Amino acid sequence: MKLDSRLLLELPVLAAVIDAGSFVKAGKALGLSQSAVSRAVQRLEEKLGTRLMDRNPKTLRLTESGRQFCAEVVPLLARLEEAAQETAQAAAAVRGKLRLNVDPTFARLVLIPRLQSFLDAHPDLHIELVIREEVGDLISDGFDAALRFAEPRHSSLITRRILQVCVLTCAAPAYLQRRGRPRLPTDLAKDRHDCLLFRDPASGVPFPWEFHQGKKVITVPVSGRLIISDPATYLEACLAGVGIAQVFDLGTEPLRESGGLVDLFPAWSDERFPLNVYYPSRHFVPARLRTFLDFVASIGAGVSTSD
């Protein structure tokens, strides 16, 4: 006999009748009328081609076929219920493995220095960080989520903005001693300052240099002889005095506080760059992923503007 999906709907009704000992009590337990319970059992009998219960107004008992059938099926139903409960509990618990595709800049400058506190708070959670430039195919690559700095480009995935960071234009003291400090963003082009260019992994060309002051936005055609695609190398080149760089405020606070980096244009630092998380489905997001995303959002609280 081919398995009918309706069979799966009627089996719990049969199990409830057996437990309760009557159609009326089973109906109350399931929130159904007595007639609805009776019809469900009748449909099951018609599908199986055999009578499962002998019933009259005073007596309800299983037939021999009914006893054999229930001896096989009722334990399976109980195990299915146990499995559903175990799965629901696991989904609500912060445990298991979280496999994340993470932006290199975010991983190195923001996440890693703060990750130990999150691991300490969730000792049953294991995290695998795969550092990549591109999101790729989350499902086929086996990722729970991807975190990226950039405006959303992946329409097939669920996107959630976690936080936003400020874009600062910085230089090392060694560079300023050698070339002097520009007073305005336009001085970068006028005085032909050495600017470190960072290649956009999506387009393959360097990011343009924008400067935001409230609603005012200007783009400066900067020049530079060095194009870099690795964020760690980009920052190190700036610290070494090779050139001026545009960096995120979040993650570079210690360098700026120690004087290793100098914020050149504080009045032109209103540009915001978003960190988005991508995941395959908005439904049934595991607790371990929800908790991690809340942790990431808390990193930027009070530092960046989230929306």
PATIMI-605728 format. One record per residue (C-alpha): residue number from 1; residue in three letters; x, y, z. Coordinates in nm, 3 decimals. Each point is the difference from the previous one (the first is absolute). Layout:
! residues N
PAVEX  pos  code        x        y        z
PAVEX  NUM   ala        X        Y        Z
...
! end
This chain:
! residues 307
PAVEX  pos  code        x        y        z
PAVEX    1   met    0.000    0.000    0.000
PAVEX    2   lys    0.132    0.344   -0.094
PAVEX    3   leu    0.044    0.234    0.296
PAVEX    4   asp   -0.271    0.267    0.001
PAVEX    5   ser    0.077    0.331    0.174
PAVEX    6   arg   -0.351   -0.008    0.146
PAVEX    7   leu    0.101   -0.313    0.186
PAVEX    8   leu    0.252    0.201    0.199
PAVEX    9   leu   -0.274    0.243    0.103
PAVEX   10   glu   -0.234   -0.273    0.121
PAVEX   11   leu    0.248   -0.216    0.188
PAVEX   12   pro    0.033    0.245    0.294
PAVEX   13   val   -0.379   -0.001    0.030
PAVEX   14   leu    0.003   -0.378    0.031
PAVEX   15   ala    0.275    0.020    0.263
PAVEX   16   ala   -0.202    0.256    0.196
PAVEX   17   val   -0.306   -0.226   -0.004
PAVEX   18   ile    0.206   -0.289    0.134
PAVEX   19   asp    0.146    0.215    0.278
PAVEX   20   ala   -0.334    0.157    0.097
PAVEX   21   gly   -0.215   -0.311   -0.038
PAVEX   22   ser   -0.281    0.188   -0.173
PAVEX   23   phe   -0.071    0.225   -0.295
PAVEX   24   val   -0.136    0.275    0.225
PAVEX   25   lys    0.309    0.020    0.223
PAVEX   26   ala    0.232   -0.024   -0.301
PAVEX   27   gly   -0.189    0.287   -0.165
PAVEX   28   lys    0.042    0.218    0.310
PAVEX   29   ala    0.374   -0.076    0.010
PAVEX   30   leu    0.041    0.088   -0.369
PAVEX   31   gly   -0.246    0.289   -0.011
PAVEX   32   leu   -0.228   -0.191   -0.239
PAVEX   33   ser   -0.364   -0.102    0.011
PAVEX   34   gln   -0.098   -0.361    0.063
PAVEX   35   ser   -0.127   -0.031   -0.357
PAVEX   36   ala    0.331    0.133   -0.142
PAVEX   37   val    0.192   -0.260    0.198
PAVEX   38   ser   -0.235   -0.275   -0.116
PAVEX   39   arg    0.035    0.106   -0.365
PAVEX   40   ala    0.380    0.005    0.026
PAVEX   41   val    0.007   -0.356    0.133
PAVEX   42   gln   -0.247   -0.108   -0.267
PAVEX   43   arg    0.213    0.151   -0.278
PAVEX   44   leu    0.303   -0.182    0.138
PAVEX   45   glu   -0.188   -0.329   -0.001
PAVEX   46   glu   -0.114    0.056   -0.358
PAVEX   47   lys    0.354    0.076   -0.107
PAVEX   48   leu    0.136   -0.314    0.168
PAVEX   49   gly   -0.292   -0.214   -0.115
PAVEX   50   thr   -0.064   -0.144    0.346
PAVEX   51   arg   -0.194    0.082    0.315
PAVEX   52   leu    0.223    0.122    0.281
PAVEX   53   met   -0.259    0.045    0.276
PAVEX   54   asp   -0.322   -0.159    0.113
PAVEX   55   arg   -0.215    0.276    0.144
PAVEX   56   asn   -0.347    0.056    0.131
PAVEX   57   pro   -0.144    0.261    0.237
PAVEX   58   lys    0.145   -0.186    0.303
PAVEX   59   thr    0.304   -0.188   -0.128
PAVEX   60   leu    0.314    0.086   -0.192
PAVEX   61   arg    0.268   -0.259   -0.064
PAVEX   62   leu    0.266   -0.078   -0.256
PAVEX   63   thr   -0.051   -0.283   -0.245
PAVEX   64   glu    0.278   -0.251   -0.053
PAVEX   65   ser    0.108    0.195   -0.311
PAVEX   66   gly   -0.019    0.318    0.204
PAVEX   67   arg    0.224   -0.141    0.274
PAVEX   68   gln    0.261   -0.115   -0.251
PAVEX   69   phe   -0.007    0.331   -0.183
PAVEX   70   cys    0.024    0.211    0.316
PAVEX   71   ala    0.278   -0.217    0.142
PAVEX   72   glu    0.209    0.104   -0.300
PAVEX   73   val   -0.114    0.357   -0.052
PAVEX   74   val   -0.048    0.153    0.347
PAVEX   75   pro    0.368   -0.039    0.101
PAVEX   76   leu    0.099    0.164   -0.328
PAVEX   77   leu   -0.230    0.295    0.071
PAVEX   78   ala    0.151    0.037    0.345
PAVEX   79   arg    0.350   -0.001   -0.146
PAVEX   80   leu   -0.100    0.260   -0.258
PAVEX   81   glu   -0.132    0.222    0.278
PAVEX   82   glu    0.321   -0.049    0.198
PAVEX   83   ala    0.209    0.087   -0.307
PAVEX   84   ala   -0.206    0.315   -0.060
PAVEX   85   gln    0.046    0.107    0.363
PAVEX   86   glu    0.373   -0.069   -0.013
PAVEX   87   thr    0.034    0.200   -0.322
PAVEX   88   ala   -0.197    0.292    0.145
PAVEX   89   gln    0.213   -0.001    0.315
PAVEX   90   ala    0.320   -0.012   -0.205
PAVEX   91   ala   -0.119    0.292   -0.213
PAVEX   92   ala   -0.068    0.203    0.315
PAVEX   93   ala    0.338   -0.081    0.157
PAVEX   94   val    0.324    0.181   -0.074
PAVEX   95   arg    0.205   -0.308   -0.078
PAVEX   96   gly    0.141   -0.193   -0.291
PAVEX   97   lys    0.207    0.133   -0.291
PAVEX   98   leu   -0.030    0.337   -0.168
PAVEX   99   arg    0.177    0.024   -0.337
PAVEX  100   leu    0.045    0.358   -0.116
PAVEX  101   asn    0.132    0.161   -0.317
PAVEX  102   val    0.156    0.323    0.129
PAVEX  103   asp    0.137    0.317   -0.155
PAVEX  104   pro    0.379    0.023    0.059
PAVEX  105   thr   -0.009    0.356    0.136
PAVEX  106   phe   -0.278   -0.078    0.244
PAVEX  107   ala    0.164   -0.325    0.111
PAVEX  108   arg    0.343    0.145    0.068
PAVEX  109   leu   -0.075    0.345    0.138
PAVEX  110   val   -0.337   -0.042    0.168
PAVEX  111   leu   -0.102   -0.359    0.067
PAVEX  112   ile    0.315   -0.181    0.114
PAVEX  113   pro    0.099    0.255    0.270
PAVEX  114   arg   -0.348   -0.037    0.156
PAVEX  115   leu   -0.085   -0.364   -0.068
PAVEX  116   gln    0.133   -0.156    0.321
PAVEX  117   ser   -0.272    0.155    0.214
PAVEX  118   phe   -0.267   -0.149   -0.227
PAVEX  119   leu    0.161   -0.345    0.012
PAVEX  120   asp    0.024    0.020    0.380
PAVEX  121   ala   -0.371    0.080    0.020
PAVEX  122   his   -0.095   -0.301   -0.217
PAVEX  123   pro    0.227   -0.295    0.083
PAVEX  124   asp   -0.206   -0.250   -0.204
PAVEX  125   leu    0.038    0.197   -0.322
PAVEX  126   his    0.270   -0.067   -0.260
PAVEX  127   ile    0.075    0.255   -0.272
PAVEX  128   glu    0.176   -0.047   -0.331
PAVEX  129   leu    0.106    0.326   -0.165
PAVEX  130   val    0.075   -0.017   -0.371
PAVEX  131   ile    0.156    0.327   -0.115
PAVEX  132   arg   -0.104    0.084   -0.355
PAVEX  133   glu   -0.046    0.303   -0.221
PAVEX  134   glu   -0.322   -0.124   -0.160
PAVEX  135   val   -0.323   -0.142    0.141
PAVEX  136   gly   -0.024   -0.276   -0.262
PAVEX  137   asp   -0.268   -0.268    0.032
PAVEX  138   leu   -0.082   -0.032    0.370
PAVEX  139   ile   -0.207   -0.317   -0.030
PAVEX  140   ser    0.233   -0.207   -0.219
PAVEX  141   asp    0.303    0.121    0.197
PAVEX  142   gly   -0.163   -0.096    0.329
PAVEX  143   phe   -0.007    0.340    0.171
PAVEX  144   asp   -0.254    0.113    0.258
PAVEX  145   ala    0.056    0.365   -0.094
PAVEX  146   ala    0.239    0.250   -0.158
PAVEX  147   leu    0.101    0.341    0.134
PAVEX  148   arg    0.110    0.270   -0.242
PAVEX  149   phe    0.077    0.370   -0.007
PAVEX  150   ala   -0.180    0.145   -0.306
PAVEX  151   glu   -0.343    0.087   -0.126
PAVEX  152   pro   -0.214   -0.313   -0.058
PAVEX  153   arg    0.053   -0.170   -0.335
PAVEX  154   his   -0.144   -0.347    0.060
PAVEX  155   ser   -0.374    0.020   -0.071
PAVEX  156   ser   -0.053   -0.376    0.039
PAVEX  157   leu    0.115    0.007    0.364
PAVEX  158   ile   -0.158    0.147    0.310
PAVEX  159   thr    0.191    0.316    0.094
PAVEX  160   arg    0.015    0.166    0.340
PAVEX  161   arg    0.199    0.313    0.074
PAVEX  162   ile    0.193   -0.058    0.323
PAVEX  163   leu    0.183    0.330    0.045
PAVEX  164   gln    0.160    0.289   -0.183
PAVEX  165   val    0.351    0.137    0.035
PAVEX  166   cys    0.153    0.339   -0.071
PAVEX  167   val    0.253    0.035   -0.279
PAVEX  168   leu    0.306    0.200    0.111
PAVEX  169   thr    0.292    0.129   -0.204
PAVEX  170   cys    0.321   -0.069    0.193
PAVEX  171   ala    0.375    0.014   -0.031
PAVEX  172   ala    0.296   -0.102    0.215
PAVEX  173   pro    0.220    0.267    0.162
PAVEX  174   ala    0.290   -0.116   -0.219
PAVEX  175   tyr   -0.192    0.087   -0.316
PAVEX  176   leu   -0.106    0.342    0.133
PAVEX  177   gln    0.358    0.082    0.093
PAVEX  178   arg    0.111   -0.084   -0.353
PAVEX  179   arg   -0.283    0.158   -0.203
PAVEX  180   gly   -0.179    0.238    0.235
PAVEX  181   arg   -0.359   -0.012    0.120
PAVEX  182   pro   -0.280    0.086   -0.243
PAVEX  183   arg   -0.253    0.248    0.142
PAVEX  184   leu   -0.296   -0.090   -0.224
PAVEX  185   pro   -0.103   -0.312   -0.194
PAVEX  186   thr    0.057    0.188   -0.328
PAVEX  187   asp    0.367    0.046    0.098
PAVEX  188   leu    0.048   -0.373   -0.061
PAVEX  189   ala   -0.039    0.055   -0.375
PAVEX  190   lys    0.141    0.351   -0.016
PAVEX  191   asp    0.326   -0.091    0.175
PAVEX  192   arg    0.011   -0.348   -0.156
PAVEX  193   his    0.021   -0.183    0.329
PAVEX  194   asp    0.081   -0.372   -0.008
PAVEX  195   cys   -0.331   -0.171    0.067
PAVEX  196   leu   -0.030   -0.372    0.058
PAVEX  197   leu   -0.269   -0.144   -0.226
PAVEX  198   phe   -0.209   -0.299    0.106
PAVEX  199   arg   -0.142   -0.227   -0.268
PAVEX  200   asp   -0.375   -0.065    0.019
PAVEX  201   pro   -0.030   -0.381   -0.018
PAVEX  202   ala   -0.340    0.030   -0.171
PAVEX  203   ser    0.099    0.233   -0.283
PAVEX  204   gly    0.375   -0.063   -0.018
PAVEX  205   val    0.081    0.373    0.002
PAVEX  206   pro    0.111    0.219    0.292
PAVEX  207   phe   -0.266    0.158    0.219
PAVEX  208   pro   -0.057    0.371   -0.073
PAVEX  209   trp    0.090    0.243    0.278
PAVEX  210   glu   -0.308    0.179    0.132
PAVEX  211   phe   -0.023    0.252    0.282
PAVEX  212   his   -0.325    0.068    0.183
PAVEX  213   gln   -0.086    0.301    0.214
PAVEX  214   gly   -0.364   -0.021    0.095
PAVEX  215   lys   -0.190   -0.011   -0.330
PAVEX  216   lys    0.296    0.138   -0.194
PAVEX  217   val    0.198   -0.262   -0.193
PAVEX  218   ile    0.309    0.054   -0.211
PAVEX  219   thr    0.205   -0.249   -0.200
PAVEX  220   val    0.371    0.069   -0.026
PAVEX  221   pro    0.200   -0.149   -0.292
PAVEX  222   val    0.290   -0.120    0.212
PAVEX  223   ser    0.311   -0.160   -0.148
PAVEX  224   gly    0.224   -0.275    0.126
PAVEX  225   arg    0.252   -0.246   -0.129
PAVEX  226   leu   -0.102   -0.284    0.230
PAVEX  227   ile   -0.324   -0.199   -0.036
PAVEX  228   ile   -0.065   -0.257    0.273
PAVEX  229   ser   -0.267   -0.268    0.029
PAVEX  230   asp    0.079   -0.136    0.348
PAVEX  231   pro   -0.131    0.209    0.293
PAVEX  232   ala    0.278   -0.100    0.240
PAVEX  233   thr    0.268    0.098   -0.252
PAVEX  234   tyr   -0.188    0.322   -0.076
PAVEX  235   leu    0.002    0.105    0.364
PAVEX  236   glu    0.363   -0.102    0.050
PAVEX  237   ala    0.104    0.208   -0.302
PAVEX  238   cys   -0.170    0.302    0.152
PAVEX  239   leu    0.163   -0.060    0.340
PAVEX  240   ala    0.338   -0.029   -0.172
PAVEX  241   gly   -0.043    0.348   -0.148
PAVEX  242   val   -0.033   -0.115   -0.361
PAVEX  243   gly   -0.309    0.213   -0.060
PAVEX  244   ile   -0.337    0.133    0.115
PAVEX  245   ala   -0.282   -0.251    0.042
PAVEX  246   gln   -0.373   -0.006    0.055
PAVEX  247   val   -0.078   -0.230    0.292
PAVEX  248   phe   -0.291   -0.086    0.229
PAVEX  249   asp   -0.030    0.163    0.340
PAVEX  250   leu   -0.113   -0.326    0.161
PAVEX  251   gly    0.307   -0.216    0.051
PAVEX  252   thr    0.257    0.274   -0.033
PAVEX  253   glu   -0.074    0.182    0.329
PAVEX  254   pro    0.319   -0.119    0.177
PAVEX  255   leu    0.220    0.113   -0.290
PAVEX  256   arg   -0.156    0.345   -0.005
PAVEX  257   glu    0.007    0.036    0.378
PAVEX  258   ser    0.370   -0.095    0.012
PAVEX  259   gly    0.089    0.240   -0.282
PAVEX  260   gly    0.094   -0.275   -0.245
PAVEX  261   leu   -0.270    0.133   -0.233
PAVEX  262   val   -0.105    0.363   -0.039
PAVEX  263   asp   -0.356    0.085   -0.104
PAVEX  264   leu    0.060    0.268   -0.264
PAVEX  265   phe   -0.350    0.136   -0.061
PAVEX  266   pro   -0.226   -0.043    0.307
PAVEX  267   ala   -0.248    0.250   -0.145
PAVEX  268   trp   -0.040   -0.219   -0.312
PAVEX  269   ser   -0.061   -0.337    0.166
PAVEX  270   asp   -0.377   -0.039   -0.030
PAVEX  271   glu    0.014   -0.279   -0.260
PAVEX  272   arg   -0.149   -0.325    0.128
PAVEX  273   phe    0.081   -0.346   -0.131
PAVEX  274   pro   -0.235   -0.288    0.089
PAVEX  275   leu    0.076   -0.346    0.133
PAVEX  276   asn   -0.265   -0.243   -0.123
PAVEX  277   val   -0.066   -0.361    0.083
PAVEX  278   tyr   -0.130   -0.234   -0.270
PAVEX  279   tyr   -0.175   -0.328    0.071
PAVEX  280   pro   -0.214   -0.239   -0.207
PAVEX  281   ser   -0.339    0.028    0.176
PAVEX  282   arg   -0.183    0.238    0.230
PAVEX  283   his   -0.184   -0.296    0.156
PAVEX  284   phe    0.134   -0.219    0.282
PAVEX  285   val    0.322    0.192    0.058
PAVEX  286   pro    0.189   -0.210    0.260
PAVEX  287   ala    0.053    0.150    0.344
PAVEX  288   arg    0.377   -0.029   -0.041
PAVEX  289   leu   -0.012    0.226   -0.307
PAVEX  290   arg   -0.248    0.246    0.154
PAVEX  291   thr    0.219    0.028    0.310
PAVEX  292   phe    0.314    0.056   -0.205
PAVEX  293   leu   -0.167    0.272   -0.208
PAVEX  294   asp   -0.119    0.175    0.316
PAVEX  295   phe    0.359   -0.014    0.125
PAVEX  296   val    0.130    0.157   -0.321
PAVEX  297   ala   -0.264    0.273    0.016
PAVEX  298   ser    0.101    0.076    0.360
PAVEX  299   ile    0.359    0.061   -0.112
PAVEX  300   gly   -0.108    0.306   -0.194
PAVEX  301   ala   -0.248    0.128    0.260
PAVEX  302   gly    0.089    0.354    0.092
PAVEX  303   val    0.274    0.009   -0.265
PAVEX  304   ser   -0.192   -0.026   -0.326
PAVEX  305   thr   -0.353    0.063   -0.118
PAVEX  306   ser   -0.204   -0.313   -0.073
PAVEX  307   asp   -0.319   -0.012   -0.201
! end
